[in-house]
């Protein structure tokens, strides 16, 4: 781990109205895992996109394998041995695993595509990585976790010597994360330098050698991981000490606001029933495929229900489509906020206004601009969304602020039940705390709050009550005081008995 393979000095990059990188320094050595850390908007992704040829820098020096490099194209970076696995999966869903792995460098024989040769080589790569996938399988038919593993295999199939991983574990199960860490260790032993970007700081202890910390587009520090503490890393990332990672607010548990009875939908929602009360946050725990996301989608009217009853404030509500749920005051902040929760090509104003046109339009169907402005500015101010204007495109916001916009559009219509599906996925530690404060604020206002999370520490740190699911059914329920990781995991793997209590 001695050879310097990447050196970036005095790197600057600006976008209209934003200085993304300001005199940044970065180094990577062969056979090491370098964690590149910082809040959303710190400049991490911009830096690695310059290294991988996606962006051109405004100024600065960059050496790769000891040679000065000008601005690169993605293909030139790939030819140099630089590969990047983006946080947002970059797959052609209608193509097979093998076709995706060799996209842009297809193998041909006598002028025609040689699918057999690509499938054979893809099979070898997948087998070497111990990834159980048929190379002929269409990518769009795979779960997101498997698509992520295809991205990893695709990057490694280029014989990369510099591998950039941007939030690689965000969609993986615990078993798949273990497999990924095994692959990373094998690559280290072969001399590959790995840039690892993740907001899951608890992962660092298993694979990381050094850390580089950025804040507000600037280089802050670089150090050996073993020579620092997690509190020091977080403090350098956010520029201040975060006293409480999981802020909990005590409220008196009030009346039942929301009740689901005998809900069935598809094959992953089986006879689900639960209640939500005023003054509490209910967390849904379980392994991937347990049916938690499917439950929220069925309640919200995204997926059709086979049977079941939904009651709000003591009255039965009929939800056949999403519009029915919204009118009733039952809303969802979905797992994939960019795909399902936002119109990223529209402004913050239009994202907040769009689901609220029924309250913003006059009798002629014309939007009352002044009313719209008041609604949007109130939402931005009350949730402290960081933006110079409500007319900024929502795509320019950090992940944490995008999540706030998703919630803002629902709170603008005084919703009674707010469901969060993986609310902190892909956002930094400081933004996570802001989301927790937001959930606590809703709880204090008497709004029923439920959230799905795959992070055990988050479930135990924020939820007042925890409901565990396995194989489409609720297998147990407990208060925060009763909860332990062992209890939750036992219930989350109870395939043999789908109904249980925490005190068995």
Beta strands, then each sheet from edge to edge (+ up, - down):
strand 1: 4-15
strand 2: 18-29
strand 3: 33-37
strand 4: 59-64
strand 5: 67-68
strand 6: 82-85
strand 7: 108-109
strand 8: 112-113
strand 9: 162-166
strand 10: 193-197
strand 11: 210-215
strand 12: 218-224
strand 13: 256-265
strand 14: 269-277
strand 15: 281-285
strand 16: 307-312
strand 17: 315-316
strand 18: 330-333
strand 19: 417-421
strand 20: 448-452
strand 21: 465-470
strand 22: 473-479
sheet 1: 2+ 1- 4+ 5-
sheet 2: 6+ 9+ 10+ 3+ 11+ 12-
sheet 3: 7+ 8-
sheet 4: 14+ 13- 16+ 17-
sheet 5: 18+ 19+ 20+ 15+ 21+ 22-
end
